[in-house]
Amino acid sequence: MCSFFLSQNPITFYIDDFKFGKLPFDNRGAINTHGYSYLDIGNFKVSGNNGALISGSNNINLYNSIFHDLTNDAIIIGSDSTSLSFYQNTIFGSGRYGINAMSNATLKNNLVYGSVGNDVFIGNGVTLTGNNNWFEDFDKVGAGTYADTGSTTWLGANPAFVNSEIGDFHLRTSSPLIDAGATVPGVVSDFPGVIRPQGLAPDIGAYEYVPLTVTITSPTSDSTYVTTSSLIDLAGIASDSTNGLSSVSWSNNRGGSGIASGTTNWTGSSINLSEGDNIITVTVTDNVGNTGEDIITVTYTVQSPTPDQFTFTDQINVPLSTLITSNAITVSGIDVPASISVTGGEYSVNGGAFTSAADTVSNGSTVVVRQMSSASAGMTTDTVLTIGGVTDTFSVTTLVADTTPDPFVFTDQTNVTLSTLITSNAIAVSGIDVPAAISVTGGEYSVNGGAFTSAASTVSNGATVVVRQTSSASEDTTTDTVLTIGGVTDTFSVTTSSG
């Protein structure tokens, strides 16, 4: 849109990339204000001979316009004009001067670059007051003065246009003009109508750089995300109002990069994560190389199936051939169910049925194991429980065999008949845990009323035993029967009568 304010009465023209052709006279401008005052002139794109001739005018504002590839001067400021201001203009490739000033004027946020002659000529006695302008030249030429009120750049770096050869003076991401301007009251948009500023400050020149936008929307639109998976899928949207999107890519500071599928709506699939924080940068690139990015920090927490160490309390002196159950242990330190298995016994989880089959167990569960004790005294048997690779052994030891009985006593007999079978009093075997060896000399023994024998054998705790012998055939003669049980002996003595 181009706006002319004549005598403070606005006349408005709507144009679409209006371009003036070459004029037949070198001393005329495509924009010529001769004799007019109080004009706001904006949003023109001019190429050809001269750009703008400001002559015989006062109170002129020229802004947001593009002058490029001109045969002569881009802006000519005649000697008979006052109260002139030039804001946010892009001047490129002037055949002689970018700005040819013969009257005082104010310059702000203008770019002058690629002039065949010089960027700025200031006539004798003329002062251009400027700030935040960008010039390629080392300095102005002419006898006049450039009064810098701040942040004017001489010997400015390449402005990084999208493509000046075809007249595209949009700025690339790398342009030094971005956010390099100062606020101009009343200039709230750029040449095509983009709101100023898009960043921290207005850009220098006619175009305001519109950053490419890329937004991560999945798995979250937040800047951080926590996962227990080693892979992540990202998805989102991207946009560019100027040059069209070329690609969307991603990179992980912990390693790895790739190209997402799609542009306006994009997806990055199966991105590998390392344990801890992964800073993933998603970058959108347009068709001229401009970029934009969004960043998400993904924290990958490795789930541990390895529990804390657990301990069973071993048991000793347990009965033989008895089902023995351990103390309960509590599973801790795992984030996911862990495998559980047992050898040499069975286990029960949370009071459930005992089993020897492998399974899984969760954090916080209680587990007990059990086994059948040995049938032999003093023997140790083991049950090994394994949870997530961590093991402990529940050991069970049976009672130590006690085969030494308490002492026993036979009552000797006297004045017995000669050559007579004499039987002792009964003794009770006590103090042994397992059967003990029993043997006899000089007679026979009987266990629990059974048949008499002289053969060695074993006897159990609580059994009753008697011995017997045949008395001597001689008067007043003593004969002995010695019974041995588990190494303990006593003698049954029999003495015949004296006649």
ABEGO torsion letter per residue (X at the ends): XBBBBBGGBBBBBBBBGBBBBBBABAABBABBABGBBGBBBBGBBBBEBBABBBBGBBGBBBBGBBBBGBABBABBBBAABBGBBBBGBBBBGBABBABBBABBBBBBGBBBBGBABBABBBBBGBBBBBBGBBBABABBBEABBBBBAEGBBBGBBBAGBABAAAGBABBBAABAABGABBBBBGBABBAAGBBOBABABBBBEABBBBBBBBBBAOABABABBBBABABBBBBBBBBBAAAEBABBBBBBAAEEBBBBBEAABBBBBGBBBBBEBBBBBBBBBBAAGBBBBBBBBBBBBBBBABBBBBBBBBBBGBBBGBBBBBBBBBBBGBABBBBBBBBGEBBBBGGBBBBABBBBBBBGBBBBBBBBBBABBGBBBBBBBBBGGBBBBBBBBBBBBBABBBBBBBBBBBGBBBGBBBBBBBBBBBGBABBBBBBBBGEBBBBGGBBBBABBBBBBBGBBBBBBBBBBABBGBBBBBBBBBGGBBBBBBBBBBAX
